[in-house]
Amino acid sequence: MTVTGSPFRASAVLLLLGLLWMLSCAEVQAPPGGEVDRLAPRVDSTLPANGSTNVTPGNAIEIFFSERVQSGAGKQVFISPRPEKDPELKWRSDRLGITFDEPFDTNQTYVVTVGSAVTDLRNNRLDSSMTIAFSTGADLDSGRIAGYVYQGSDPQSGVLVGLWNVSRVSDTEAFDSLYPDYVTLTSAKGYFNLKYLPDQEFRLIAFVDRNRDDRLNPTREAMAIPDRPILVGGEAYLEELNLQLATADTTAPGIVSATHSFSGLVRARLSSPASLTHLREHLSDASLALTSDSSKVVNPTGMIESDLNESSVVTLTFGKLEPGEYLLNVPIVPDAPSVYEGLTVRAGDDTETPSIIRHTPPERPSFVSDIRITLAFSEPIDRTKLDKETIELYRSDSILVPTSLNWSDATHVEITADTLLPGTAYKINVAEFEVADLAGNLLGDSITTFSFGTLDADSLGTIAGTVSIRPRDKAADPAVLIFREVSDKFVDTITVKGREFTINVPGGKYLLSGFIDSDKDGKRGEGSLRPFRTAETFSIHPDTIAVRARFETTGIEMIFK
């Protein structure tokens, strides 16, 4: 090949041809590797510097990381106090730039929280949420609130914990219309730490921000309310709070649908689970009124859920009804009866088979004193067709145990045994072909069996310890302690009115939690938004408690902080 033209052009062409020849002869290999990057990114520095004071009011913050990062899933940057307009965020290589719409306020402490979902290019996350602070005044605010957020006994990560200045909220103000003034996210262990706070009174609420709008939606998002007023700089200890998430109950449950079956049942589905205490006590106030003739009013004869404390379904027994359109009235809560219009009742024969919908006790062993043997049926049973052999109780050695049947209504029966022995297995036999509803439909054509057992003293160990209640205003209140075997084979609850407790439980490993029952009603008060009421103090023992049969585990201290 002949190359013509200027010497420079000829040299360039020859060089290119040489490179192509070298590449064609080279062996193709994967790029050199090395150890996979498993190190989490960290914050190296910030502008303004973390902890600095007398910062000249500007409008920009820069955060420098140890390596290139990306923002991760969901919102990960929170500014406190929250500016009127969201700052502009720019992720560039190993840094995050934050630009405010307006200059910083004077004499103000600013807090920037970066969530732990921020990752490097290998998807290694920050070890935990990161907080920096600086002040345009001479001093940094120094208040602090910290603690844990749980769902039941399990710590919850990624929960938003917000503070609202009490001057901005009231019992009539809707929290979903206000952004929190200060905010952070819980860590993988459920921990939160709000630092650099001014000495002010706040409302604190932790919530699962499902729609990621930084605002509480109390009708759709689980939330937790603290057990004490939040006054930064006050006397209350605010650095070891325990918050327990619960589904908000901001409005009275209402009837969203209602149906009638030919077996004479009216089933009402509620907008949310409701306590059935009031309805049980005022069942005679429930009614069906014929729309075409309001003088024809029928009251229920029973409620299928009468053995439950709470339910999102209420099933009332009315018996035979005249066809037509009805108005259903159910007194679920005091002074606010739930009404459903347009319930249709049609003529027809009942051909639906009854069933056993609930039974007690559970299969796991229980103390003899705690055992209550009950059956709940899906509709009223014709008790005239039953005899003493229809429902029988046997020991595991096939010995028949004498019993008596006590019907609280046509759908609920309690089986009372003459004697139950400890450390014994039992079974309940129900002859399905002898159990029929009021229309003659049989339960079935075989024998249904339910099993349960009783605890033997030789299988029990003892847990002994003390209760320490640190909030002074609750020092005289009783504490409710809940002992749960880790595999859920056994759960027991005791109320401690003094400072010492002893409980006998089957051998195993136990989790201990509890609450201060200030209102003495036996259940933990979760607090409320309107009117704003604090929750009852909740705590979890940090260690698993090992119990051996016939031995005593002592020195357990349950602390309520």
BABAZA-346748 format. One record per residue (C-alpha): x, y negated, z negated; residue number from 1. Coordinates in Angstrom, 3 decimals. Each point is the difference from the previous one (the first is absolute). Layout:
<nodes>
X; Y; Z; NUM
...
</nodes>
This chain:
<nodes>
0.000; 0.000; 0.000; 1
1.273; -3.414; 0.912; 2
-0.633; -2.995; -2.247; 3
-0.069; -3.399; 1.661; 4
-0.488; -3.504; -1.311; 5
1.816; -1.967; -2.704; 6
2.555; 1.742; -2.271; 7
-2.257; -0.712; -3.069; 8
-3.025; 1.674; 1.620; 9
2.098; 2.968; 1.098; 10
1.361; 0.499; -3.516; 11
-3.505; -0.124; -1.519; 12
-1.317; 2.607; 2.412; 13
2.944; 2.329; -0.687; 14
-0.516; -0.390; -3.772; 15
-3.705; 0.862; 0.305; 16
0.785; 3.093; 2.077; 17
2.523; 1.108; -2.637; 18
-2.526; -0.349; -2.807; 19
-2.604; 2.017; 1.910; 20
2.577; 2.788; 0.585; 21
0.882; 0.100; -3.719; 22
-3.643; 0.193; -1.040; 23
-0.661; 2.852; 2.449; 24
2.823; 2.007; -1.573; 25
-0.935; -0.716; -3.624; 26
-1.800; 2.621; -2.092; 27
-3.529; -1.062; -1.077; 28
-0.327; 0.002; -3.843; 29
-2.463; -1.250; -2.612; 30
1.016; -3.236; -1.708; 31
2.121; 0.540; -3.119; 32
-2.092; 0.633; -3.088; 33
0.646; 0.003; -3.720; 34
-1.917; 0.289; -3.247; 35
-3.650; -1.008; 0.217; 36
-0.651; -3.356; -1.678; 37
-2.007; 0.716; -3.160; 38
0.869; -3.168; -1.918; 39
-2.837; -2.390; -0.748; 40
0.436; -3.609; 1.085; 41
0.560; -2.611; -2.707; 42
-0.125; -3.765; -0.292; 43
3.479; -1.552; 0.166; 44
-0.833; -3.688; -0.377; 45
-2.692; -2.637; 0.424; 46
-0.313; -3.672; 0.887; 47
-0.903; -1.659; -2.332; 48
1.957; 2.275; -2.340; 49
-1.995; 2.184; -2.373; 50
-0.347; -1.751; -3.365; 51
1.077; -3.408; 1.263; 52
-1.531; -3.235; -1.329; 53
-0.210; -3.595; 1.226; 54
-0.393; 1.314; 3.533; 55
-0.465; -2.802; 2.519; 56
-3.614; 0.242; 1.258; 57
0.257; 1.538; 3.454; 58
-2.303; 2.431; 1.761; 59
2.130; 3.077; 0.776; 60
1.214; 3.110; -1.828; 61
2.427; 2.596; 1.385; 62
0.576; 3.480; -1.385; 63
3.136; 1.906; 1.146; 64
-0.019; 3.806; -0.150; 65
2.913; 2.449; -0.019; 66
-0.979; 1.299; 3.470; 67
-2.541; -0.456; 2.768; 68
-3.562; 0.363; -1.286; 69
-3.585; 0.138; 1.215; 70
-3.153; -1.079; -1.794; 71
-1.573; 3.435; -0.550; 72
-3.714; 0.745; -0.190; 73
-2.489; -2.576; -1.289; 74
0.638; -3.356; -1.564; 75
3.296; -0.036; -1.877; 76
0.755; -3.650; -0.812; 77
-1.834; -1.976; -2.689; 78
0.629; -3.606; -1.032; 79
-1.050; -1.249; -3.444; 80
-1.606; -2.353; -0.614; 81
-1.739; 0.615; 3.291; 82
0.347; -2.884; 2.516; 83
-3.166; -1.379; 1.596; 84
1.201; 1.285; 3.393; 85
1.834; 3.306; 0.475; 86
3.716; -0.566; 0.705; 87
1.527; 1.180; 3.285; 88
2.059; 3.184; -0.350; 89
2.832; 0.922; 2.380; 90
1.847; 3.318; -0.313; 91
3.345; -0.334; 1.785; 92
2.600; 2.751; -0.237; 93
1.149; 0.036; -3.656; 94
-1.982; -3.003; -1.218; 95
-3.500; -1.278; -0.662; 96
-0.854; -3.634; 0.631; 97
-2.982; -1.577; -1.792; 98
-1.146; -3.435; 1.169; 99
-2.670; -1.991; -1.889; 100
-2.428; -2.309; 1.763; 101
0.731; -2.742; -2.575; 102
3.066; -0.821; -2.151; 103
0.271; 1.640; -3.421; 104
-1.798; -1.722; -2.864; 105
2.100; -1.796; -2.586; 106
0.600; 1.536; -3.450; 107
-1.358; 3.342; 1.172; 108
1.305; 3.540; -0.491; 109
-0.422; 2.100; 3.145; 110
-0.034; 3.794; -0.053; 111
0.504; 2.162; 3.103; 112
-0.830; 3.707; -0.204; 113
1.042; 2.402; 2.774; 114
-1.766; 3.376; -0.104; 115
1.830; 3.316; -0.094; 116
-1.365; 1.070; 3.416; 117
2.691; -2.103; 1.708; 118
2.378; 2.464; 1.735; 119
3.255; 0.152; 1.894; 120
0.170; 1.425; 3.543; 121
0.234; 3.541; -1.443; 122
-3.251; -0.602; -1.944; 123
1.749; -0.107; -3.380; 124
-2.207; -2.124; -2.263; 125
1.007; -2.530; -2.614; 126
0.377; 1.740; -3.360; 127
-2.743; -2.214; -1.452; 128
-1.734; -3.309; 0.549; 129
2.438; -2.907; -0.133; 130
-0.663; -3.372; -1.631; 131
1.953; -3.245; 0.306; 132
-0.783; -3.352; -1.585; 133
1.227; -3.581; 0.141; 134
-1.237; -3.324; -1.313; 135
-0.152; -3.507; 1.419; 136
0.087; -1.203; -3.603; 137
2.552; 0.241; -2.783; 138
-1.283; 3.314; -1.390; 139
-1.352; 3.329; 1.199; 140
-3.291; 1.200; -1.444; 141
0.830; 2.975; -2.212; 142
-3.307; 1.753; -0.757; 143
-0.318; 3.719; 0.763; 144
-2.784; 2.569; 0.320; 145
0.817; 3.661; 0.665; 146
-1.531; 3.436; -0.244; 147
-1.347; 2.992; 1.899; 148
-3.064; 0.717; 2.129; 149
-1.591; 3.460; -0.111; 150
-2.789; 1.917; 1.706; 151
-1.044; 2.318; -2.803; 152
3.390; 1.063; -1.367; 153
1.887; -0.354; 3.307; 154
2.108; -3.134; 0.690; 155
-1.026; -1.815; 3.189; 156
2.378; -1.650; 2.461; 157
-0.760; -2.892; 2.341; 158
-2.750; -1.449; -2.203; 159
-0.282; -3.775; 0.159; 160
0.165; -1.710; -3.412; 161
-1.287; -3.570; 0.051; 162
-0.186; -2.928; -2.412; 163
-2.626; -2.718; 0.278; 164
0.447; -3.199; -2.010; 165
-2.957; 0.007; -2.385; 166
-0.817; -3.596; 0.953; 167
-0.864; 1.199; 3.534; 168
-2.386; 2.793; -0.955; 169
-3.116; 0.358; -2.095; 170
-2.597; 2.664; -0.748; 171
-2.049; -1.283; 2.932; 172
2.917; -0.254; 2.468; 173
0.384; 2.849; 2.486; 174
3.561; 1.350; -0.090; 175
-0.261; 1.054; 3.643; 176
-0.045; -3.675; 1.014; 177
3.302; -0.841; -1.721; 178
3.589; 1.027; 0.670; 179
2.075; 0.819; -3.092; 180
2.511; -2.667; -1.050; 181
2.653; 2.634; -0.746; 182
0.219; 3.480; 1.453; 183
2.207; 3.087; 0.133; 184
-0.207; 3.678; 1.010; 185
0.471; 3.066; -2.180; 186
3.020; 2.229; 0.574; 187
0.026; 3.717; 0.817; 188
-0.368; 0.630; -3.756; 189
-2.940; -2.384; -0.346; 190
2.111; -2.719; -1.666; 191
-0.570; -3.724; 0.504; 192
2.031; -2.968; -1.213; 193
-1.250; -3.555; 0.365; 194
2.841; -2.347; -0.953; 195
0.698; -3.756; -0.072; 196
-3.518; -0.885; -1.131; 197
-1.097; -3.313; -1.548; 198
-1.487; -0.109; -3.498; 199
-3.638; 0.106; 1.053; 200
-3.095; 2.168; -0.432; 201
-0.810; 2.343; 2.882; 202
-2.472; 2.627; 1.086; 203
1.934; 3.132; 0.963; 204
-1.503; 2.635; 2.309; 205
1.718; 2.900; 1.752; 206
-1.747; 1.275; 3.118; 207
0.457; 2.258; 3.015; 208
0.061; -2.539; 2.835; 209
-1.552; 2.268; 2.621; 210
-0.469; -2.676; 2.668; 211
3.339; -1.705; -0.839; 212
-1.470; -3.486; -0.271; 213
1.562; -0.745; -3.434; 214
-3.467; -0.521; -1.504; 215
-2.011; 2.221; -2.295; 216
-3.107; 1.573; 1.488; 217
-1.706; 1.281; -3.177; 218
-2.680; 1.976; 1.833; 219
2.452; 2.057; 2.093; 220
3.381; 0.011; -1.711; 221
1.016; 1.849; -3.157; 222
1.239; -2.404; -2.634; 223
1.369; -0.141; -3.530; 224
-0.568; -2.643; -2.677; 225
2.455; -0.378; -2.928; 226
-0.898; 0.638; -3.623; 227
0.935; -3.470; -1.284; 228
-0.114; -3.692; 0.991; 229
2.965; -0.997; 2.144; 230
1.525; -3.112; -1.571; 231
3.632; -0.395; 1.079; 232
1.923; -1.496; -2.902; 233
-2.643; 1.141; -2.494; 234
0.218; 2.566; -2.794; 235
-1.308; 3.047; 1.905; 236
2.643; 2.448; 1.255; 237
-0.224; 0.050; 3.808; 238
2.998; 2.074; 1.124; 239
-1.315; 3.577; -0.356; 240
-3.581; -0.155; 1.246; 241
-1.746; 3.176; 1.126; 242
-2.688; -0.520; 2.644; 243
-2.359; 2.730; 1.186; 244
-1.693; -0.318; 3.392; 245
-3.738; 0.511; 0.190; 246
-2.630; -0.477; 2.675; 247
-1.631; -3.351; -0.524; 248
-3.576; -0.054; -1.237; 249
-1.066; -3.549; 0.751; 250
-3.632; 0.528; 0.911; 251
-2.785; 2.223; -1.241; 252
-0.359; 3.200; 2.054; 253
-2.866; -0.131; 2.479; 254
-1.905; 2.629; 1.974; 255
1.352; 0.247; 3.549; 256
-2.195; 2.921; 1.111; 257
-2.721; 2.272; -1.358; 258
-1.505; 3.244; 1.293; 259
-2.843; 2.310; -1.016; 260
0.068; 3.795; 0.255; 261
-2.956; 2.374; 0.141; 262
1.135; 1.366; -3.382; 263
-1.180; -3.245; -1.615; 264
3.422; -1.589; -0.413; 265
0.936; -3.593; 0.788; 266
3.737; -0.487; 0.462; 267
1.318; -3.567; -0.182; 268
3.555; -0.774; 1.103; 269
1.595; -2.970; -1.774; 270
2.416; -2.646; 1.266; 271
2.478; 0.973; -2.753; 272
0.201; 2.494; -2.881; 273
-2.265; -1.015; -2.873; 274
-0.149; 0.779; -3.687; 275
-3.101; 2.113; -0.574; 276
-0.443; -0.877; -3.673; 277
-2.637; -2.671; 0.547; 278
-1.882; 2.064; 2.578; 279
-0.129; 3.025; -2.318; 280
-1.421; -2.149; -2.779; 281
-2.547; -1.687; 2.287; 282
-0.854; 2.790; 2.434; 283
-3.715; -0.587; -0.544; 284
0.471; -3.483; 1.487; 285
1.050; 1.468; 3.362; 286
-2.879; 0.213; 2.448; 287
-1.335; 0.543; 3.498; 288
-2.783; -2.361; 1.100; 289
-2.058; 0.768; 3.105; 290
0.356; -2.979; 2.327; 291
-3.576; 0.304; 1.332; 292
-1.449; 0.150; -3.538; 293
2.226; -1.568; -2.676; 294
-2.274; 1.363; -2.736; 295
1.323; 3.500; 0.770; 296
3.213; 0.143; -2.001; 297
1.826; 3.261; -0.817; 298
2.729; 0.431; -2.631; 299
2.742; 2.648; 0.186; 300
-0.040; 3.084; -2.184; 301
3.780; 0.342; -0.132; 302
3.389; -0.885; 1.435; 303
2.405; 2.598; 1.454; 304
3.038; -2.027; -1.141; 305
-1.169; -0.300; -3.623; 306
3.059; 1.976; -1.155; 307
2.450; -2.433; 1.661; 308
1.393; -3.263; -1.378; 309
0.494; -1.600; 3.408; 310
-1.106; 0.656; 3.570; 311
-0.423; -1.698; 3.386; 312
-3.071; 2.178; 0.676; 313
-3.197; 0.129; -2.057; 314
-2.494; 2.811; 0.649; 315
-3.428; -0.341; -1.608; 316
-2.639; 2.739; -0.232; 317
-3.531; -1.188; 0.853; 318
-1.844; 3.156; 0.983; 319
-2.727; -0.050; 2.660; 320
-0.485; -3.449; 1.576; 321
-2.652; -1.431; 2.299; 322
1.447; -0.644; 3.498; 323
0.731; -3.636; 0.787; 324
2.470; -2.847; -0.439; 325
1.224; -0.706; -3.534; 326
1.873; -2.645; -1.978; 327
2.690; 1.615; -2.199; 328
0.986; -1.715; -3.241; 329
2.976; 1.369; -2.004; 330
1.212; -1.741; -3.222; 331
3.705; 0.651; 0.469; 332
1.167; -3.003; -2.055; 333
-1.834; -2.176; -2.549; 334
-2.052; -2.930; 1.321; 335
0.897; 0.777; 3.628; 336
-2.091; 2.884; 1.334; 337
1.101; 1.340; 3.374; 338
-2.792; 0.041; 2.576; 339
-0.171; 1.836; 3.324; 340
-2.791; -0.702; 2.485; 341
-1.291; 2.319; 2.662; 342
0.547; 3.453; -1.490; 343
-1.938; 2.407; 2.222; 344
-1.783; 3.006; -1.503; 345
-1.254; 2.553; 2.534; 346
-2.255; 2.997; -0.493; 347
1.627; 3.414; 0.201; 348
0.823; 3.202; -1.817; 349
3.098; 0.435; -2.158; 350
2.195; 2.687; 1.589; 351
3.318; -1.229; -1.432; 352
1.978; 2.491; -2.092; 353
0.989; -1.246; -3.492; 354
3.617; 0.179; -1.155; 355
2.161; -0.378; -3.099; 356
1.768; -3.326; 0.495; 357
1.953; -0.275; -3.280; 358
1.036; 2.198; -2.886; 359
2.043; -0.293; -3.181; 360
2.421; 0.795; -1.525; 361
2.833; -0.010; 2.556; 362
1.952; 3.183; 0.627; 363
3.074; -1.221; -1.918; 364
-0.024; 1.022; -3.702; 365
-1.597; -2.316; -2.550; 366
-0.384; -0.171; -3.758; 367
-3.082; 1.863; -1.223; 368
-1.278; -3.195; -1.639; 369
0.191; -1.850; 3.346; 370
-1.833; 2.574; 2.113; 371
-3.435; -0.872; 1.337; 372
-1.476; 2.452; 2.502; 373
-2.332; -1.716; 2.472; 374
-1.449; 0.442; 3.491; 375
-1.450; -2.729; 2.212; 376
-2.279; 0.919; 2.928; 377
-0.594; -1.948; 3.197; 378
-3.781; -0.159; -0.620; 379
-2.578; 0.963; -2.650; 380
-0.101; 3.703; -0.860; 381
-3.159; 2.022; -0.695; 382
0.808; 1.101; -3.555; 383
-3.054; 2.285; -0.179; 384
1.790; 2.502; 2.260; 385
3.102; 0.287; -2.202; 386
0.611; 2.660; -2.645; 387
2.721; 0.572; -2.613; 388
2.160; 1.933; 2.490; 389
-0.005; -2.673; 2.732; 390
2.937; -1.906; -1.550; 391
2.377; 2.071; -2.134; 392
3.335; -0.557; -1.715; 393
2.622; 2.781; -0.208; 394
3.403; 0.365; -1.583; 395
2.854; 1.322; 2.141; 396
-0.492; 3.411; -1.602; 397
-3.558; 0.038; 1.437; 398
-1.614; -0.585; -3.411; 399
-3.246; -1.965; 0.384; 400
-0.070; -3.152; -2.145; 401
-3.446; -0.985; -1.372; 402
-1.063; -3.419; 1.274; 403
-2.941; -2.367; 0.128; 404
-0.982; -2.306; 2.878; 405
-0.799; -3.642; -0.677; 406
-1.450; -1.923; 2.958; 407
0.311; -3.788; -0.319; 408
-2.103; -0.257; 3.181; 409
-0.852; 2.216; 2.961; 410
3.489; -0.426; 1.526; 411
2.344; 0.259; -3.013; 412
0.501; 2.895; -2.382; 413
2.417; 0.467; -2.898; 414
0.988; 3.551; -0.948; 415
0.632; 0.244; -3.745; 416
2.008; 3.012; -1.163; 417
-0.404; 1.536; -3.453; 418
3.788; 0.336; -0.335; 419
3.025; -0.837; 2.140; 420
3.342; 1.525; -0.931; 421
3.370; -1.756; 0.397; 422
2.441; 1.379; 2.544; 423
-2.724; 1.712; 2.004; 424
-1.036; -0.037; 3.660; 425
-3.701; -0.337; 0.830; 426
-2.216; 0.041; 3.059; 427
-3.520; -1.269; 0.689; 428
-2.148; 2.130; 2.325; 429
-2.964; -1.580; 1.766; 430
-2.448; 2.347; 1.783; 431
-0.683; -2.110; 3.101; 432
-3.026; 2.104; 1.035; 433
-1.802; -0.942; -3.244; 434
0.531; -3.763; 0.329; 435
-2.451; -1.878; 2.241; 436
-1.031; -3.609; 0.525; 437
-3.599; -1.177; -0.396; 438
-0.768; 1.019; 3.601; 439
1.255; 3.544; -0.573; 440
3.314; -0.333; 1.889; 441
2.566; 2.312; -1.610; 442
3.477; -1.029; -1.057; 443
1.385; 3.046; 1.872; 444
0.084; 3.780; 0.063; 445
3.076; 0.848; -2.118; 446
1.744; -0.834; -3.283; 447
1.854; -3.301; -0.450; 448
2.825; 0.088; -2.551; 449
1.816; -2.843; -1.802; 450
3.020; 0.659; -2.202; 451
1.608; -1.868; -2.888; 452
2.261; 0.722; -2.956; 453
0.600; -1.074; -3.576; 454
3.288; -0.897; -1.626; 455
1.679; 2.211; -2.587; 456
1.744; -1.656; -2.961; 457
3.104; 2.106; 0.715; 458
0.331; -1.651; 3.420; 459
0.020; -3.508; -1.460; 460
2.854; -2.278; -0.922; 461
-0.139; -3.305; -1.858; 462
0.917; -3.516; 1.104; 463
0.525; -2.435; -2.875; 464
1.061; -3.619; 0.059; 465
-0.815; -3.611; -0.646; 466
-1.736; -2.864; 1.769; 467
1.613; -3.437; 0.133; 468
-2.212; -2.952; 1.022; 469
2.068; -3.146; 0.483; 470
-2.642; -2.587; 1.032; 471
-0.928; -1.502; -3.370; 472
-3.608; -0.702; 0.890; 473
-0.555; 3.715; 0.752; 474
1.974; 1.545; -2.851; 475
-3.143; 1.228; -1.816; 476
-1.748; 1.386; 3.107; 477
-0.229; 3.765; 0.668; 478
2.155; 1.587; 2.706; 479
-1.240; 2.655; 2.405; 480
2.722; 2.487; 1.011; 481
-0.350; 2.242; 3.067; 482
2.119; 3.171; 0.221; 483
0.071; 1.491; 3.491; 484
1.814; 3.234; 0.823; 485
2.099; -0.669; 3.113; 486
-1.779; 2.643; 2.096; 487
-3.408; -1.260; -1.212; 488
-0.764; 3.282; -1.773; 489
-0.931; -1.857; -3.165; 490
-1.021; -3.536; -0.972; 491
-0.891; -1.210; -3.464; 492
-0.720; -3.403; -1.486; 493
0.220; -1.185; -3.597; 494
-0.805; -3.300; -1.675; 495
2.599; -1.197; -2.521; 496
-1.249; -2.500; -2.576; 497
3.152; -0.044; -2.112; 498
3.632; 0.209; 1.032; 499
0.573; 3.755; 0.018; 500
-1.454; 2.717; 2.203; 501
0.054; 3.778; 0.310; 502
-1.543; 2.070; 2.777; 503
0.043; 3.716; 0.839; 504
0.351; 0.875; 3.691; 505
0.936; 3.085; 2.049; 506
3.693; 0.469; 0.732; 507
1.257; -1.935; 3.020; 508
1.325; -3.379; 1.127; 509
-2.166; -3.065; -0.626; 510
-0.333; -3.571; 1.198; 511
-1.230; -2.474; -2.612; 512
-1.878; -3.202; 0.753; 513
-2.483; -2.067; -1.941; 514
-1.708; -3.310; -0.674; 515
-1.005; -2.205; -2.906; 516
-3.753; 0.381; -0.348; 517
-0.710; -3.517; -1.255; 518
-3.749; 0.186; 0.669; 519
-0.152; 3.544; -1.456; 520
-2.061; 1.427; 2.861; 521
2.348; 2.889; 0.827; 522
0.916; -1.166; 3.509; 523
2.576; -2.498; 1.234; 524
-1.344; -3.444; 0.863; 525
1.482; -1.055; 3.354; 526
-0.784; -3.717; -0.379; 527
-1.984; -2.127; 2.420; 528
0.406; -3.003; 2.291; 529
-3.295; -1.776; -0.710; 530
-0.083; -0.740; -2.816; 531
3.726; 0.521; -0.283; 532
0.686; 2.591; -2.700; 533
3.288; 1.706; -0.758; 534
0.308; 3.784; 0.131; 535
0.644; 2.290; -2.943; 536
3.690; 0.732; -0.630; 537
1.288; 3.053; 1.858; 538
3.243; 1.942; -0.413; 539
1.820; 3.090; 1.280; 540
2.498; 2.006; -2.034; 541
3.258; 0.014; 1.995; 542
0.914; 3.660; -0.523; 543
-1.623; 3.366; 0.660; 544
-0.872; 1.789; -3.249; 545
0.921; 3.699; -0.131; 546
-2.191; 2.177; -2.255; 547
0.636; 3.605; -1.060; 548
-2.729; 2.224; -1.401; 549
0.090; 0.236; -3.828; 550
2.634; -2.770; -0.218; 551
-0.280; -3.696; -0.876; 552
1.345; -2.781; 2.225; 553
0.571; -3.003; -2.259; 554
1.336; -3.531; 0.195; 555
-2.153; -1.122; 2.928; 556
-0.473; -3.787; -0.107; 557
-2.730; -1.522; 2.165; 558
0.736; -3.709; 0.375; 559
-2.511; -2.622; 1.133; 560
2.000; -3.134; 0.887; 561
</nodes>
